[in-house]
């Protein structure tokens, strides 16, 4: 009787292990966009380009129609030089 119980327990454990492995490999897909910003050179640091990857919301991409998030491609305003 104990032998049957141990075989059943081992079978149940094996099935649940393989089931959990199958569930854990499920991946979620998100639309992402890479946004880069050029930083000008300063007296203490050279010019740099900072980039980050952001997740695009479903509604924002569909509303615009071209798949790009709002505000993309806008140039930053330049500061007026000191002394003028």
N, C-alpha and C positions, 0 to 999 in steps of 0.2 A: 504494500500500500504506500509506504514511504517512497519507494522507488518510482512509482507512477506520479506521485505528487512532485518529486524533484524534476522529473522529465517535463512535466507540464509547466512548472515554474521556469525552467530553462528555456522552453519554447516560447513562453509568454515574454520573457525578458528579451530574447533574441528578436522577436517580432516588434516589440515596442522600441528597441534600439534602432532597428532599420527604419521604422516609421518616423522616429524623431530625426534621423539623419536626412531623410527625404524632405521633411518639413523645414529643417534649418538651412537647406541649400536654396530656398526660394529667395529670389532677389527682387527688389523694388526698383523700377526704372523711373528716373526723373529727367526732365529736360533741364539742361544746364547751359550757362552762357559764360564765356570768359570776358571779363571787363578789365581793360588796361588803362592806366593813367600815367602820362609822362610828367615827371617831376623835374623842374629846371635845376640847373646847377646852382649851388650856393658857395659861399666862401669856405665852408667847412666840408662840403660833400660834392661829389660829381653828379651830373645828371643821372637820374634813375628812371626806370620804368617799373611801376608796381602793377601787378595783375592779380586778380582773384577770380575764382569760379563761384558763381551764384546760381541757386536753383530758380528757375523761371516758373511762375505760377501758371497753371493751365489757362485761366481766364485772360491773363495779360497777353499771352502769345496769340490766342485766338482772336482777341478783340482788335488787335492791330492788323492782323492779316499776313504779315511778312515773317512772323516767327521771332521777332526781336522785341526785347523789353523796352518800355518807354524810357526816354531820357538817354538812350544809347546814341552816341555820336555827337553829343553836344560839346562844344568847346568851352573850357573853363574861362571865366572872365579874367583878363590880365590886370594886374594892379598898376596904378599910375606910378611912375618913377618919383622918388623923393626929390624935393627941391624945385618942383614946378608948381 
